[in-house]
Amino acid sequence: MTTEITMLLIVLGLLFLLTFVQGAYTAKTYGIKKAGGTREDIPFPQPGFGGTLYRVIANLKEGLFYFVPLVLLTAILDVSNSYTVWGAQLYVIARVLHVPLYLAGSILRGAAFGLAVLGCGLLGYGLIGV
């Protein structure tokens, strides 16, 4: 398994973890019966921490629209070089850092997002055979 695919699995694991935390938080806040039901009595998005978790997850999903195809192209085209490896690693590190920065309301979350974009740029640069 290439480093790029490993990084993809790590970021998907992060998405799974955040989704699990969001579900657990909803169950704790509104009760297991409401959380496990239709959730019609639960506001959407939830106020406070629940809403912030929702936005963190949504932001991560939006970033995956760029990262996943680039990583899959590295596998399909059998391309793995220093640019694609560093790009994938930078993306994952930036996305992992983005989560606590976002949850804390830090303005530095923009810098983490920027590093993730740079990681995707490096992946693309490595794919075009430079």
N, CA, C and O of each residue as an XYZ file, in Angstrom:
520
protein
N       0.852     -1.172      0.000
C       0.000      0.000      0.000
C       0.900      1.238      0.000
O       1.866      1.321      0.758
N       0.565      2.185     -0.856
C       1.388      3.384     -0.955
C       1.115      4.326      0.224
O       0.109      4.202      0.923
N       2.023      5.250      0.416
C       1.856      6.260      1.465
C       0.607      7.087      1.219
O      -0.116      7.424      2.157
N       0.351      7.417     -0.054
C      -0.820      8.229     -0.385
C      -2.123      7.520      0.006
O      -3.026      8.147      0.561
N      -2.220      6.241     -0.276
C      -3.420      5.475      0.104
C      -3.515      5.361      1.622
O      -4.611      5.436      2.178
N      -2.398      5.182      2.289
C      -2.392      5.142      3.756
C      -2.923      6.452      4.321
O      -3.710      6.442      5.268
N      -2.502      7.578      3.754
C      -2.982      8.885      4.206
C      -4.490      9.026      3.970
O      -5.201      9.613      4.786
N      -4.964      8.487      2.859
C      -6.400      8.506      2.592
C      -7.156      7.718      3.664
O      -8.188      8.172      4.157
N      -6.653      6.564      4.017
C      -7.302      5.755      5.061
C      -7.282      6.469      6.410
O      -8.239      6.375      7.178
N      -6.211      7.169      6.695
C      -6.131      7.908      7.962
C      -7.167      9.019      8.004
O      -7.851      9.188      9.014
N      -7.292      9.776      6.926
C      -8.253     10.880      6.926
C      -9.691     10.349      6.938
O     -10.572     10.984      7.517
N      -9.939      9.202      6.312
C     -11.268      8.594      6.396
C     -11.543      8.093      7.812
O     -12.681      8.137      8.277
N     -10.507      7.618      8.494
C     -10.640      7.238      9.900
C     -10.982      8.442     10.767
O     -11.780      8.337     11.698
N     -10.377      9.585     10.458
C     -10.700     10.827     11.172
C     -12.166     11.194     10.963
O     -12.851     11.591     11.906
N     -12.641     11.064      9.745
C     -14.056     11.346      9.459
C     -14.965     10.401     10.245
O     -15.971     10.834     10.808
N     -14.618      9.120     10.285
C     -15.406      8.149     11.044
C     -15.416      8.511     12.528
O     -16.466      8.480     13.169
N     -14.255      8.851     13.069
C     -14.144      9.216     14.482
C     -15.009     10.434     14.806
O     -15.744     10.430     15.793
N     -14.922     11.469     13.979
C     -15.714     12.672     14.218
C     -17.210     12.390     14.136
O     -17.991     12.934     14.918
N     -17.608     11.544     13.195
C     -19.018     11.179     13.066
C     -19.489     10.408     14.291
O     -20.611     10.603     14.757
N     -18.636      9.534     14.812
C     -18.952      8.790     16.029
C     -19.099      9.745     17.217
O     -20.039      9.621     18.002
N     -18.176     10.689     17.346
C     -18.236     11.669     18.441
C     -19.513     12.489     18.344
O     -20.167     12.753     19.353
N     -19.865     12.891     17.132
C     -21.088     13.670     16.940
C     -22.320     12.863     17.366
O     -23.211     13.397     18.026
N     -22.374     11.585     16.992
C     -23.491     10.730     17.385
C     -23.557     10.527     18.888
O     -24.634     10.562     19.482
N     -22.406     10.315     19.494
C     -22.363     10.127     20.949
C     -22.779     11.403     21.671
O     -23.498     11.351     22.669
N     -22.326     12.548     21.166
C     -22.693     13.823     21.777
C     -24.202     14.064     21.660
O     -24.835     14.535     22.605
N     -24.762     13.744     20.515
C     -26.202     13.902     20.313
C     -26.974     13.001     21.270
O     -27.963     13.430     21.864
N     -26.535     11.765     21.424
C     -27.203     10.833     22.339
C     -27.095     11.319     23.780
O     -28.052     11.207     24.546
N     -25.944     11.854     24.151
C     -25.754     12.352     25.512
C     -26.614     13.591     25.765
O     -27.179     13.750     26.847
N     -26.708     14.451     24.780
C     -27.419     15.715     24.942
C     -28.940     15.543     24.896
O     -29.659     16.139     25.697
N     -29.421     14.734     23.966
C     -30.865     14.635     23.740
C     -31.463     13.294     24.160
O     -32.678     13.106     24.096
N     -30.623     12.377     24.581
C     -31.104     11.066     25.000
C     -31.004     10.064     23.867
O     -31.125     10.409     22.692
N     -30.784      8.830     24.244
C     -30.575      7.764     23.264
C     -31.831      7.522     22.428
O     -31.736      7.185     21.247
N     -33.011      7.692     23.037
C     -34.251      7.441     22.310
C     -34.439      8.455     21.175
O     -34.774      8.079     20.052
N     -34.225      9.725     21.468
C     -34.359     10.745     20.428
C     -33.244     10.637     19.392
O     -33.484     10.765     18.192
N     -32.023     10.401     19.869
C     -30.883     10.324     18.956
C     -30.976      9.113     18.045
O     -30.524      9.160     16.901
N     -31.555      8.037     18.537
C     -31.684      6.818     17.751
C     -32.935      6.778     16.900
O     -33.107      5.881     16.075
N     -33.807      7.752     17.101
C     -35.050      7.789     16.339
C     -34.928      8.647     15.091
O     -33.882      8.697     14.445
N     -36.018      9.315     14.771
C     -36.055     10.124     13.547
C     -35.357     11.468     13.696
O     -35.103     12.144     12.699
N     -35.046     11.859     14.910
C     -34.367     13.122     15.242
C     -35.198     14.355     14.889
O     -34.654     15.450     14.746
N     -36.499     14.183     14.748
C     -37.354     15.322     14.424
C     -37.414     16.335     15.562
O     -37.660     17.517     15.324
N     -37.193     15.887     16.788
C     -37.227     16.780     17.942
C     -35.861     17.393     18.251
O     -35.721     18.138     19.222
N     -34.866     17.087     17.440
C     -33.520     17.617     17.652
C     -33.283     18.723     16.632
O     -33.434     18.494     15.432
N     -32.914     19.922     17.090
C     -32.693     21.024     16.140
C     -31.538     20.722     15.186
O     -30.558     20.066     15.538
N     -31.697     21.226     13.971
C     -30.639     21.027     12.974
C     -30.288     22.350     12.345
O     -31.184     23.045     11.864
N     -29.027     22.733     12.323
C     -27.962     22.084     13.081
C     -28.135     22.350     14.571
O     -28.793     23.310     14.974
N     -27.547     21.505     15.361
C     -27.657     21.637     16.811
C     -26.971     22.923     17.270
O     -26.023     23.382     16.631
N     -27.433     23.493     18.348
C     -26.746     24.671     18.883
C     -25.451     24.270     19.588
O     -25.289     23.123     20.006
N     -24.556     25.204     19.712
C     -23.334     24.995     20.490
C     -22.388     23.981     19.886
O     -22.152     23.966     18.678
N     -21.849     23.130     20.749
C     -20.822     22.178     20.353
C     -21.310     21.217     19.274
O     -20.547     20.859     18.376
N     -22.555     20.801     19.349
C     -23.104     19.891     18.340
C     -23.088     20.516     16.954
O     -22.763     19.845     15.974
N     -23.434     21.786     16.865
C     -23.402     22.490     15.588
C     -21.984     22.681     15.083
O     -21.727     22.595     13.882
N     -21.071     22.939     15.996
C     -19.669     23.092     15.612
C     -19.126     21.775     15.071
O     -18.411     21.758     14.070
N     -19.464     20.674     15.732
C     -19.053     19.357     15.235
C     -19.606     19.116     13.837
O     -18.907     18.595     12.968
N     -20.856     19.496     13.624
C     -21.476     19.331     12.302
C     -20.671     20.093     11.247
O     -20.403     19.565     10.168
N     -20.287     21.332     11.559
C     -19.539     22.149     10.603
C     -18.124     21.611     10.371
O     -17.616     21.678      9.252
N     -17.485     21.080     11.413
C     -16.161     20.465     11.247
C     -16.253     19.284     10.286
O     -15.423     19.136      9.389
N     -17.267     18.445     10.480
C     -17.444     17.276      9.626
C     -17.767     17.705      8.195
O     -17.225     17.146      7.241
N     -18.641     18.688      8.045
C     -18.991     19.179      6.708
C     -17.762     19.746      6.000
O     -17.574     19.523      4.804
N     -16.929     20.475      6.734
C     -15.717     21.053      6.159
C     -14.754     19.961      5.717
O     -14.149     20.058      4.649
N     -14.612     18.926      6.531
C     -13.737     17.818      6.178
C     -14.253     17.108      4.926
O     -13.472     16.780      4.032
N     -15.555     16.873      4.860
C     -16.138     16.224      3.677
C     -15.897     17.055      2.420
O     -15.586     16.507      1.363
N     -16.038     18.362      2.531
C     -15.815     19.236      1.375
C     -14.370     19.133      0.895
O     -14.114     19.118     -0.309
N     -13.437     19.063      1.821
C     -12.033     18.922      1.447
C     -11.734     17.583      0.791
O     -10.830     17.481     -0.040
N     -12.487     16.562      1.161
C     -12.271     15.237      0.585
C     -12.640     15.184     -0.895
O     -12.155     14.316     -1.620
N     -13.486     16.096     -1.347
C     -13.855     16.131     -2.768
C     -12.633     16.395     -3.648
O     -12.629     16.025     -4.822
N     -11.611     17.021     -3.104
C     -10.386     17.292     -3.845
C      -9.311     16.254     -3.556
O      -8.588     15.822     -4.454
N      -9.218     15.862     -2.299
C      -8.155     14.959     -1.882
C      -8.345     13.539     -2.416
O      -7.402     12.940     -2.934
N      -9.551     13.003     -2.294
C      -9.799     11.613     -2.687
C      -9.474     11.364     -4.163
O      -8.748     10.417     -4.463
N      -9.984     12.178     -5.098
C      -9.650     11.900     -6.509
C      -8.150     11.988     -6.797
O      -7.618     11.208     -7.587
N      -7.474     12.938     -6.156
C      -6.034     13.054     -6.387
C      -5.293     11.812     -5.900
O      -4.398     11.309     -6.580
N      -5.668     11.324     -4.732
C      -5.012     10.124     -4.198
C      -5.348      8.905     -5.054
O      -4.479      8.079     -5.332
N      -6.603      8.796     -5.468
C      -6.972      7.656     -6.313
C      -6.252      7.705     -7.653
O      -5.892      6.663     -8.202
N      -6.040      8.907     -8.185
C      -5.271      9.025     -9.429
C      -3.831      8.561     -9.250
O      -3.249      7.988    -10.171
N      -3.247      8.802     -8.073
C      -1.882      8.309     -7.847
C      -1.852      6.786     -7.934
O      -0.898      6.204     -8.449
N      -2.906      6.149     -7.424
C      -2.963      4.680     -7.462
C      -3.256      4.182     -8.878
O      -2.612      3.248     -9.357
N      -4.232      4.809     -9.548
C      -4.617      4.369    -10.891
C      -3.469      4.547    -11.879
O      -3.205      3.670    -12.702
N      -2.785      5.695    -11.789
C      -1.706      5.993    -12.722
C      -0.354      5.445    -12.259
O       0.658      5.595    -12.944
N      -0.356      4.811    -11.091
C       0.855      4.250    -10.503
C       1.956      5.313    -10.383
O       3.098      5.109    -10.796
N       1.569      6.442     -9.807
C       2.494      7.551     -9.594
C       2.657      7.752     -8.088
O       1.683      7.956     -7.364
N       3.887      7.692     -7.643
C       4.200      8.006     -6.257
C       5.598      8.598     -6.248
O       6.582      7.921     -6.547
N       5.662      9.866     -5.902
C       6.951     10.539     -5.859
C       6.973     11.438     -4.622
O       6.020     11.462     -3.844
N       8.054     12.165     -4.454
C       8.181     12.979     -3.243
C       7.068     14.025     -3.147
O       6.635     14.355     -2.044
N       6.599     14.551     -4.281
C       5.529     15.549     -4.253
C       4.206     14.944     -3.815
O       3.488     15.533     -3.006
N       3.878     13.767     -4.345
C       2.597     13.155     -3.974
C       2.617     12.678     -2.522
O       1.617     12.795     -1.814
N       3.742     12.149     -2.087
C       3.863     11.685     -0.692
C       3.771     12.863      0.266
O       2.989     12.832      1.217
N       4.571     13.911      0.021
C       4.544     15.084      0.901
C       3.176     15.761      0.859
O       2.686     16.232      1.885
N       2.565     15.811     -0.311
C       1.251     16.425     -0.433
C       0.198     15.692      0.386
O      -0.592     16.316      1.095
N       0.188     14.372      0.288
C      -0.780     13.578      1.049
C      -0.532     13.702      2.550
O      -1.474     13.842      3.329
N       0.737     13.650      2.951
C       1.056     13.775      4.372
C       0.705     15.156      4.905
O       0.162     15.280      6.003
N       1.009     16.186      4.139
C       0.680     17.548      4.554
C      -0.826     17.725      4.696
O      -1.295     18.345      5.651
N      -1.581     17.184      3.749
C      -3.036     17.277      3.814
C      -3.558     16.656      5.110
O      -4.365     17.264      5.814
N      -3.101     15.454      5.419
C      -3.597     14.748      6.605
C      -3.200     15.486      7.885
O      -4.025     15.661      8.782
N      -1.959     15.912      7.969
C      -1.519     16.650      9.160
C      -2.341     17.917      9.336
O      -2.774     18.242     10.442
N      -2.551     18.629      8.231
C      -3.324     19.873      8.292
C      -4.772     19.617      8.706
O      -5.335     20.380      9.491
N      -5.379     18.550      8.184
C      -6.773     18.256      8.530
C      -6.901     17.804      9.985
O      -7.883     18.130     10.652
N      -5.924     17.063     10.472
C      -5.943     16.653     11.883
C      -5.797     17.884     12.779
O      -6.479     17.990     13.798
N      -4.916     18.809     12.408
C      -4.762     20.046     13.182
C      -5.993     20.943     13.074
O      -6.326     21.663     14.015
N      -6.654     20.898     11.943
C      -7.827     21.750     11.700
C      -8.944     21.465     12.700
O      -9.646     22.383     13.125
N      -9.111     20.199     13.077
C     -10.227     19.816     13.953
C     -10.174     20.534     15.306
O     -11.137     21.221     15.646
N      -9.098     20.411     16.095
C      -9.108     21.109     17.388
C      -9.108     22.629     17.236
O      -9.688     23.338     18.059
N      -8.458     23.128     16.185
C      -8.460     24.577     15.963
C      -9.869     25.076     15.666
O     -10.271     26.132     16.154
N     -10.617     24.326     14.873
C     -11.998     24.697     14.556
C     -12.870     24.612     15.802
O     -13.650     25.520     16.086
N     -12.733     23.520     16.539
C     -13.558     23.330     17.744
C     -13.279     24.407     18.788
O     -14.169     24.794     19.546
N     -12.028     24.892     18.822
C     -11.665     25.936     19.779
C     -12.034     27.329     19.282
O     -11.934     28.303     20.027
N     -12.458     27.425     18.034
C     -12.810     28.720     17.474
C     -11.598     29.571     17.122
O     -11.697     30.795     17.039
N     -10.465     28.928     16.918
C      -9.227     29.654     16.642
C      -9.190     30.159     15.212
O      -9.620     29.477     14.282
N      -8.673     31.355     15.056
C      -8.497     31.916     13.721
C      -7.404     31.160     12.949
O      -7.322     31.273     11.726
N      -6.581     30.406     13.646
C      -5.520     29.626     13.006
C      -6.059     28.477     12.166
O      -5.318     27.859     11.403
N      -7.341     28.195     12.306
C      -7.907     27.102     11.502
C      -7.772     27.413     10.020
O      -7.668     26.499      9.202
N      -7.773     28.697      9.665
C      -7.575     29.088      8.271
C      -6.201     28.700      7.762
O      -6.048     28.329      6.598
N      -5.201     28.782      8.628
C      -3.846     28.374      8.247
C      -3.795     26.865      8.019
O      -3.150     26.400      7.079
N      -4.466     26.107      8.871
C      -4.511     24.651      8.697
C      -5.223     24.301      7.396
O      -4.798     23.402      6.672
N      -6.300     25.010      7.105
C      -7.018     24.781      5.848
C      -6.096     25.092      4.663
O      -6.057     24.346      3.685
N      -5.360     26.196      4.763
C      -4.435     26.569      3.701
C      -3.363     25.518      3.460
O      -2.989     25.260      2.316
N      -2.866     24.910      4.537
C      -1.873     23.843      4.396
C      -2.475     22.622      3.709
O      -1.798     21.948      2.933
N      -3.741     22.335      3.992
C      -4.411     21.215      3.325
C      -4.542     21.488      1.829
O      -4.339     20.594      1.008
N      -4.879     22.718      1.483
C      -4.962     23.096      0.066
C      -3.592     22.955     -0.594
O      -3.487     22.461     -1.716
N      -2.548     23.389      0.104
C      -1.192     23.238     -0.411
C      -0.853     21.757     -0.622
O      -0.209     21.396     -1.606
N      -1.289     20.913      0.307
C      -1.072     19.473      0.158
C      -1.725     18.927     -1.105
O      -1.132     18.113     -1.813
N      -2.951     19.378     -1.390
C      -3.620     18.953     -2.625
C      -2.875     19.482     -3.841
O      -2.780     18.798     -4.860
N      -2.348     20.698     -3.739
C      -1.564     21.254     -4.831
C      -0.311     20.437     -5.106
O       0.045     20.205     -6.261
N       0.354     20.004     -4.045
C       1.543     19.165     -4.217
C       1.186     17.821     -4.842
O       1.926     17.297     -5.675
N       0.053     17.273     -4.437
C      -0.396     16.007     -5.046
C      -0.602     16.206     -6.548
O      -0.128     15.406     -7.355
N      -1.305     17.263     -6.914
C      -1.544     17.531     -8.326
C      -0.256     17.765     -9.098
O      -0.091     17.273    -10.214
N       0.652     18.518     -8.496
C       1.942     18.812     -9.114
C       2.724     17.514     -9.370
O       3.330     17.330    -10.426
N       2.691     16.635     -8.382
C       3.379     15.344     -8.543
C       2.730     14.453     -9.578
O       3.397     13.632    -10.209
N       1.426     14.613     -9.752
C       0.710     13.787    -10.736
C       0.998     14.187    -12.174
O       0.971     13.340    -13.067
N       1.274     15.464    -12.412
C       1.462     15.885    -13.805
C       2.863     15.554    -14.326
O       3.215     15.889    -15.458
N       3.644     14.900    -13.490
C       4.930     14.378    -13.959
C       6.053     15.386    -13.986
O       6.969     15.273    -14.800
N       5.999     16.353    -13.121
C       7.061     17.351    -13.087
C       8.262     16.814    -12.350
O       9.267     17.512    -12.215
